[in-house]
Amino acid sequence: MNEELIKTGDFAKMCAVTKKALYVYEAKGLLKPAVVKDNGYRYYRLEQVDQVATIRLLEKLGSSLQEVGDFFALKDLNERQKYLGKQQEAVEREMAELGKIKSSLEFFDQRISDLKQTGLKKWRLRLARKNTWKSVLLGMVFR
């Protein structure tokens, strides 16, 4: 067996995906095995790891497999870069929103610590009309 070829199971482990995921990627036209033997066994090459990593990254960013396929269909590198730039902007917006949530949590944690120092040990949570993070956090009532 050629050392360059990697069995499906081993390749899946290298990529931290299941064999089933590789079959799905193949069925969707996202990843083609380097070799398919007469017995149906599939083999991959080491350089295909980057392709799977790209698929996984785009999936984590919320892209459907159809959108991943659309990305791979972009032959113009400028278009690929533009697409990735939009993804990066979306991640930065999400990080900013998560930063605000984290700040709110830290603020209320500090409020609880301050109230504990005054001798208040019990509290109850009164939910506001809208069940959102802000309304839940602002709905805290200490006694």
C-alpha positions in Angstrom: 0.0 0.0 0.0 1.3 3.4 -0.9 2.4 5.3 2.3 0.8 8.5 1.0 -2.7 7.1 1.2 -4.6 7.1 4.5 -7.4 4.8 5.3 -10.8 6.4 6.0 -10.8 5.6 9.7 -7.3 6.9 10.3 -8.0 10.0 8.2 -11.2 10.7 10.2 -9.2 10.5 13.4 -6.6 12.9 12.1 -9.3 15.4 11.3 -11.3 14.8 14.5 -14.4 13.9 12.6 -16.4 10.7 12.1 -16.2 8.4 9.1 -19.8 9.2 8.6 -18.9 12.9 8.3 -16.4 12.1 5.6 -19.1 10.2 3.7 -21.5 13.1 4.0 -18.8 15.5 2.8 -18.2 13.3 -0.2 -21.9 13.0 -0.9 -22.3 16.8 -0.9 -19.3 17.1 -3.2 -17.1 18.8 -0.6 -14.4 16.2 -0.3 -13.4 13.6 -2.8 -11.2 10.6 -1.6 -7.9 10.6 -3.3 -8.5 6.9 -4.3 -11.5 4.6 -4.2 -10.5 1.0 -4.6 -12.6 -1.6 -6.5 -13.8 -2.9 -3.1 -15.2 0.5 -2.2 -12.5 1.4 0.3 -11.6 5.1 0.3 -8.2 6.6 0.9 -7.2 10.1 1.5 -3.9 12.1 1.3 -2.4 14.2 4.1 -2.9 17.4 2.2 -6.7 16.9 2.4 -6.6 17.6 6.1 -6.7 21.3 5.4 -9.8 20.8 3.3 -11.6 19.1 6.1 -10.4 21.8 8.6 -11.9 24.4 6.3 -15.2 22.6 6.2 -15.3 22.2 10.0 -14.4 25.9 10.5 -17.1 27.1 8.2 -19.6 24.8 9.9 -18.6 26.2 13.3 -19.3 29.6 11.9 -22.8 28.6 11.1 -22.4 27.8 7.4 -24.5 25.1 5.9 -22.8 22.4 3.8 -24.4 24.1 0.8 -22.7 27.4 1.7 -19.4 25.5 2.3 -19.8 24.1 -1.2 -20.5 27.6 -2.6 -17.2 28.7 -0.9 -15.2 25.9 -2.5 -16.8 26.8 -5.8 -15.3 30.3 -5.6 -12.2 30.1 -7.8 -11.3 33.7 -7.4 -9.1 34.1 -4.3 -10.3 37.6 -3.8 -13.8 36.3 -3.6 -12.8 33.7 -1.0 -11.0 36.3 1.0 -14.0 38.6 0.8 -16.2 35.7 2.1 -13.8 35.0 5.0 -13.7 38.7 5.8 -17.4 38.7 6.2 -17.2 35.7 8.5 -14.5 37.4 10.6 -16.7 40.5 10.9 -19.6 38.4 12.2 -17.3 36.7 14.7 -16.1 40.1 15.9 -19.7 41.3 16.4 -20.5 38.2 18.3 -17.4 38.6 20.5 -18.4 42.2 21.2 -21.9 41.0 22.3 -20.5 38.2 24.4 -18.1 40.8 26.0 -21.2 42.9 27.0 -22.8 39.8 28.5 -19.7 39.0 30.4 -19.4 42.5 31.8 -23.1 42.3 32.9 -22.4 39.0 34.6 -19.3 40.4 36.3 -21.3 43.4 37.5 -24.0 41.3 39.0 -21.5 38.9 40.6 -19.9 41.9 42.2 -23.3 43.2 43.4 -24.0 39.8 45.0 -20.6 39.8 46.7 -21.3 43.3 48.0 -24.7 42.4 49.3 -23.3 39.2 51.0 -20.9 41.5 52.9 -23.8 43.5 54.2 -25.2 40.3 55.8 -27.9 39.4 53.2 -27.7 35.7 52.6 -31.0 34.9 50.8 -32.3 36.2 47.5 -35.0 35.3 45.1 -35.2 35.8 41.4 -38.3 37.6 40.1 -38.6 37.1 36.3 -39.5 40.2 34.4 -42.1 40.0 31.6 -39.5 39.3 28.9 -37.3 36.3 29.6 -34.0 37.7 28.4 -30.6 37.9 30.1 -31.1 41.6 30.9 -34.6 41.2 32.3 -33.6 38.2 34.4 -30.5 39.9 35.8 -32.4 43.2 36.4 -35.2 41.2 38.0 -33.0 40.1 40.9 -34.6 41.1 44.3 -32.6 40.7 47.4 -34.0 40.5 50.9 
